[in-house]
């Protein structure tokens, strides 16, 4: 499951994060009610969401750096 997110696009990562967040909330409600077969699934979902957040932030920083490099007038005009 760890490497299954690596080949997803940015939009797919965000959609997957929303889906897992929804599942996590539902799971928390079920945990309170007491209808949970595997309580360790909460930890797994939380970690998967954290992995997705990390990958999303990495891709956002790459996109920001690419946008900065494409801006006209910023290349070579920095103060030394």
C-alpha positions in Angstrom: 0.0 0.0 0.0 2.9 2.4 0.6 4.0 2.5 -3.0 0.5 2.5 -4.5 0.2 6.3 -4.4 3.4 7.1 -6.2 2.0 6.8 -9.7 -1.1 9.0 -9.0 -1.5 12.5 -10.5 -1.9 15.6 -8.3 -5.7 15.6 -8.7 -6.0 11.9 -8.0 -3.9 12.3 -4.8 -6.3 15.0 -3.6 -9.3 12.9 -4.4 -7.8 9.9 -2.7 -7.0 12.0 0.4 -10.7 13.2 0.6 -11.9 9.6 0.2 -9.6 8.4 3.0 -10.5 11.3 5.2 -14.2 10.4 4.8 -13.5 6.8 5.6 -11.5 7.8 8.6 -14.4 9.9 10.0 -16.8 7.0 9.4 -14.5 4.6 11.1 -14.2 6.9 14.1 -18.0 7.0 14.4 -18.1 3.2 14.2 -15.4 2.9 16.8 -17.5 5.0 19.2 -20.5 2.9 18.6 -18.6 -0.3 19.0 -19.1 -1.9 15.6 -15.4 -2.3 14.6 -13.8 -5.6 13.7 -10.2 -4.3 13.3 -9.4 -1.3 15.5 -5.9 -1.1 14.0 -7.4 0.1 10.8 -7.7 3.5 12.4 -3.9 3.7 12.6 -3.5 2.5 9.0 -6.0 5.1 7.6 -4.3 7.9 9.6 -0.9 6.9 8.2 -2.2 6.6 4.7 -3.6 10.1 4.9 -0.3 11.4 6.3 1.5 9.8 3.3 -0.9 11.5 0.9 -0.5 14.8 2.6 3.3 14.5 2.3 3.1 13.6 -1.4 0.7 16.5 -2.1 2.9 19.0 -0.3 5.9 17.8 -2.2 4.1 18.2 -5.6 2.8 21.6 -4.6 6.4 22.8 -3.8 7.6 21.4 -7.2 4.7 23.3 -8.9 5.6 26.5 -7.0 9.2 26.3 -8.0 8.3 25.7 -11.6 6.0 28.7 -11.6 8.8 30.9 -10.1 11.2 29.8 -12.8 8.7 30.7 -15.5 8.0 34.2 -14.2 9.4 36.8 -16.5 12.0 39.1 -15.1 12.9 37.0 -12.1 15.8 35.0 -13.7 19.0 36.9 -13.2 17.5 39.9 -11.6 18.1 38.8 -8.0 20.2 41.1 -5.8 23.6 39.8 -4.9 
